[in-house]
Amino acid sequence: RPSQAMEKPVEEPFSRLTDDLIAEILSRVPYKSLRICECVCPAWRAVVTDPASRRRIAQTLAGFFHIVTDDEAPGFAVSYADLSAFPWASVPKAYPRLPVPPDRTDCFFYPEDSSDGLFLTRVAPPLACVRRDEKFLYMVSNPATGDYFVLPHSGYTGGHRRAYLGFDGDAPTQEFHVFEFVLEKIQALRPTVVRRVNIYSSETGAWVARESQWNGGFTLRCRQPGVFRKGCLHLLTDQSALAIVDAQGLKWRTVPLPTFVDPSIQIFIGKSAGQLLYIDSSDRQGRGSDRFFSISVYALSVGIYQWDVSCPDDIFVPWEPLWKLSNVAPKKRFKVDLALQFTGVHPHANIIFLVSFWDGELIAYDLDHHESTVVYHIHPDYERSRPFLPYVSLLSRLPLDGGMQLATPN
């Protein structure tokens, strides 16, 4: 038997991996698992936190953009709520700004939507608010890199429209879409309903117009974001249904919500861990109630994307219940749709976000531990009619098809 002094030390296989190879491996790991990998050893932690590596490694929620009233100029200003200090963020502290094209600094900018790190902004002439000029353009931008692209005009100049951005950071292609829904009033005192949609594709560089295939007059729910998942845009309606349309405007579907919801009940949709979550408030005590409110959380079944398969309603269940919780916001008085509103879901953790208007607070509620935390104090001039727009740092440039690249400001 050879002596211990002559035995060769066993070489760990991972010790032969270069930092580039480790970064390439970790870039394929989901964000939750990445946080565990960061704790394996100092070398792995250094790779995960290295700015060069972070361009390839999964990112998560860093904060929210929101709109405040601008006292110094007509219109609105964009403010940023930084959440980097919280454990479930684990992102570098930063103060991103929405890019502004150098030749349009005097224009009116109004953020409409965000999707996996990209933002959709309405760009209007300086006097658009006074003249009610409807010939504005849309701009898609990436605050993390400063890239932006001003889209060609959609061709629609009417006043009733709603725009959403479709981009999936996990998809193989980096194509994005802009959905401009044309709305029409059937009667003077009735809400507007969807008549058609104009869809822009960054791959083709062109708009296409499609007539609505949603049966019946569907009204899009106000102050609600869209969710882009599996190549489709998902929207909440006032008809207790989830409306779905694909990126080509060829496939349309509506899915009943788990329960009937009247317009006064708080509901919300968001994307987390690859699932589309539906959240509603189930407190039925009325607007004057002092009771803490309850919420229910459901996940949308992937079976709804089987467009050509018809299943009886008593066999196919489109929603899977995940949580039903009471006393979600302790010590917070609640009045439906007035004092406390859903405003976001965390893309990787089981956390939902609410805005408390009475206290001017952004609240994070942990669904697993039933704990609420105030994460940001909102500016008193926050524009309540507009949603918070989540910001996920998208550090890679967009390799867009069709020979069209996002321009970088000088």
Residue pairs with C-beta under 8 A, 6 or more apart in sequence:
17 25
19 43
19 46
19 47
19 50
19 53
22 43
22 44
22 47
23 47
23 50
23 52
23 53
23 56
23 57
24 56
26 34
26 37
26 44
26 47
26 48
26 53
26 57
27 56
27 57
27 58
29 37
29 58
30 58
30 273
30 348
31 58
31 59
31 60
31 347
31 348
32 273
32 348
32 349
34 48
34 57
34 58
35 90
37 44
37 48
38 44
38 45
38 48
38 49
39 45
47 53
48 54
48 57
54 92
54 395
55 395
55 396
56 396
59 91
59 117
59 392
59 393
59 394
59 395
60 88
60 89
60 90
60 91
60 346
60 347
60 348
60 392
61 83
61 88
61 89
61 91
61 344
61 346
61 347
61 348
61 390
61 391
61 392
62 82
62 83
62 84
62 89
62 91
62 94
62 96
62 391
62 392
62 393
63 80
63 81
63 82
63 83
63 84
63 96
63 390
63 391
64 80
64 81
64 83
64 343
64 344
64 353
64 362
64 376
64 388
64 389
64 390
64 391
65 78
65 79
65 80
65 81
65 98
65 111
65 114
65 119
65 388
65 389
65 391
66 78
66 79
66 80
66 81
66 378
66 382
66 383
66 386
66 387
66 388
66 389
67 76
67 77
67 78
67 79
67 110
67 111
67 382
67 383
67 386
68 76
68 77
68 78
68 79
68 379
68 381
68 382
68 383
69 76
69 77
69 381
69 383
70 76
70 77
71 381
74 108
74 129
74 130
75 108
75 110
75 129
76 110
76 383
78 97
78 98
78 109
78 111
79 379
79 382
80 95
80 96
80 97
80 391
81 362
81 375
81 376
81 378
81 388
82 93
82 94
82 95
82 376
83 89
83 375
83 376
84 91
84 92
84 93
84 94
85 93
86 364
86 373
86 375
88 346
88 348
88 349
88 351
88 364
91 393
94 393
96 143
96 144
96 391
96 393
97 143
98 109
98 111
98 119
98 121
98 141
98 143
99 141
99 142
99 143
99 146
99 147
99 148
99 409
100 109
100 409
101 123
101 139
101 148
101 150
101 409
102 409
102 410
104 123
104 150
106 126
107 123
107 124
107 125
107 126
108 122
108 123
108 124
108 125
108 126
108 128
108 129
108 136
109 121
109 122
109 123
109 139
110 121
110 122
110 124
111 119
111 120
111 121
111 122
111 386
111 389
112 120
112 121
112 122
112 138
112 163
112 164
112 165
113 119
113 120
113 163
113 164
113 165
113 225
113 226
113 389
114 120
114 165
114 225
114 389
114 390
114 391
115 165
115 166
115 167
115 168
115 176
115 226
115 228
116 167
116 168
116 169
116 170
116 228
116 392
116 394
117 142
117 144
117 167
117 169
117 391
117 392
117 393
117 394
118 140
118 141
118 142
118 165
118 167
118 176
118 394
119 140
119 141
119 142
119 143
119 165
119 389
120 138
120 139
120 140
120 163
120 164
120 165
120 178
121 138
121 139
121 140
121 141
122 136
122 137
122 138
122 139
122 163
123 136
123 137
123 138
123 139
123 150
124 133
124 136
124 137
125 131
125 133
125 135
125 136
127 133
128 136
132 159
134 157
134 158
134 159
135 153
135 157
137 150
137 151
137 152
137 153
138 150
138 151
138 154
138 163
138 178
138 180
138 200
139 148
139 149
139 150
139 151
140 148
140 149
140 151
140 165
140 176
140 178
140 202
140 406
141 147
141 148
141 149
142 148
142 394
142 398
142 406
143 391
144 393
144 394
144 395
145 394
145 395
145 397
145 408
146 408
146 409
147 397
147 398
147 406
147 407
147 408
148 406
148 407
148 409
149 202
149 404
149 406
149 407
151 178
151 200
152 205
152 206
152 207
154 180
154 198
154 200
154 207
155 198
155 207
155 209
156 180
156 182
156 198
158 182
160 182
160 183
160 184
160 185
160 192
161 180
161 181
161 182
161 183
162 180
162 181
162 183
162 220
163 178
163 179
163 180
163 181
164 178
164 179
164 181
164 225
164 226
164 228
164 233
164 235
165 176
165 177
165 178
165 179
165 226
165 228
166 176
166 177
166 178
166 179
166 226
166 228
166 233
166 247
167 174
167 175
167 176
167 177
167 228
168 228
168 229
168 230
168 231
169 392
169 394
170 274
171 231
173 203
173 401
174 398
174 399
174 400
175 201
175 202
175 203
175 247
175 400
175 401
176 202
176 398
177 199
177 200
177 201
177 202
177 228
177 233
177 247
178 199
178 200
179 197
179 198
179 199
179 226
179 233
179 245
180 197
180 198
180 199
180 200
181 194
181 196
181 197
181 220
182 194
182 195
182 196
182 197
182 198
183 192
183 193
183 194
183 195
183 220
184 192
184 193
184 195
185 191
185 192
185 193
186 193
186 217
191 219
191 238
192 219
193 217
193 218
193 219
194 212
194 214
194 217
194 218
194 219
194 220
194 243
195 211
195 212
196 209
196 210
196 211
196 212
197 209
197 210
197 212
197 245
197 249
198 207
198 208
198 209
198 210
199 207
199 208
199 209
199 210
199 247
199 248
199 249
200 206
200 207
201 208
201 247
202 398
202 400
202 401
202 402
202 404
203 400
203 401
203 402
204 402
205 402
205 404
208 248
208 249
210 249
210 250
212 218
212 252
213 245
213 252
214 243
214 245
214 252
214 254
215 254
216 239
218 237
218 238
218 239
218 241
218 243
218 254
219 237
219 238
219 239
220 235
220 236
220 237
220 238
220 243
221 235
221 236
221 237
221 238
221 263
221 267
222 385
223 341
223 385
223 386
223 387
224 235
224 236
224 267
224 268
224 269
224 387
225 269
225 270
225 387
225 389
226 233
226 234
226 235
227 233
227 234
227 269
227 270
227 271
227 276
228 234
228 271
229 271
229 274
229 276
230 302
230 305
231 246
231 247
232 244
232 245
232 246
232 247
232 251
232 305
233 244
233 245
233 246
233 247
234 242
234 243
234 244
234 269
234 276
234 300
235 242
235 243
235 244
236 242
236 243
236 267
236 268
236 269
237 243
237 254
238 263
240 256
240 257
240 259
240 260
240 261
241 254
241 255
241 256
241 257
242 254
242 255
242 256
242 257
242 269
242 278
242 300
243 252
243 253
243 254
244 251
244 252
244 253
244 254
244 255
244 304
245 251
245 252
245 253
246 252
251 307
253 304
253 307
255 300
255 304
255 318
256 318
257 267
257 278
257 280
257 319
258 278
258 280
258 296
258 298
258 319
258 321
259 280
259 282
259 296
261 267
261 280
264 287
264 336
264 337
265 280
265 281
265 336
265 337
266 280
266 281
266 293
266 336
266 337
266 340
266 341
266 342
267 278
267 279
267 280
267 281
267 342
268 278
268 279
268 280
268 342
268 343
268 345
268 352
269 276
269 277
269 278
269 279
270 276
270 277
270 279
270 344
270 345
270 352
271 277
271 345
271 347
272 345
272 346
272 347
272 348
272 349
272 350
273 347
273 348
275 299
275 300
276 299
276 300
277 297
277 298
277 299
277 300
277 322
277 345
278 297
278 298
278 299
278 300
278 319
279 295
279 296
279 297
279 298
279 342
279 345
279 352
280 295
280 296
281 293
281 294
281 295
281 336
281 342
282 293
282 294
282 295
282 296
282 324
283 289
283 291
283 292
283 293
283 294
283 334
283 336
285 291
286 336
287 335
287 336
287 338
288 335
289 334
289 335
290 333
291 334
292 326
292 327
292 328
292 329
292 330
292 332
292 334
293 328
293 329
293 334
293 336
293 340
294 324
294 325
294 326
294 327
294 328
295 323
295 324
295 325
295 328
295 352
296 321
296 323
296 324
296 325
297 321
297 322
297 323
297 324
297 325
297 352
297 367
298 319
298 320
298 321
298 322
299 319
299 320
299 322
300 318
300 319
301 316
301 317
301 318
301 319
301 320
303 309
303 311
303 316
303 318
304 318
323 367
325 367
325 370
327 370
328 354
328 365
328 370
328 372
329 340
329 354
329 356
329 363
329 365
329 372
330 372
332 339
332 340
332 356
332 358
332 359
332 363
332 372
333 339
333 358
334 340
338 357
339 356
339 357
339 358
340 354
340 355
340 356
340 357
341 354
341 355
341 357
342 352
342 353
342 354
343 353
343 354
343 355
343 362
343 387
343 388
344 352
344 353
344 388
344 390
345 351
345 352
345 353
346 352
346 353
346 364
347 390
347 392
349 366
350 366
350 367
350 368
351 364
351 365
351 366
351 367
352 364
352 365
352 367
353 362
353 363
353 364
353 365
353 375
353 388
354 362
354 363
354 365
355 361
355 362
355 363
355 378
355 382
355 388
356 362
356 363
357 384
360 377
360 378
360 379
360 380
360 382
361 374
361 376
361 377
361 378
362 374
362 375
362 376
362 377
362 378
362 388
363 372
363 373
363 374
363 375
364 372
364 373
364 375
365 371
365 372
365 373
366 372
366 373
397 406
398 405
398 406
400 406
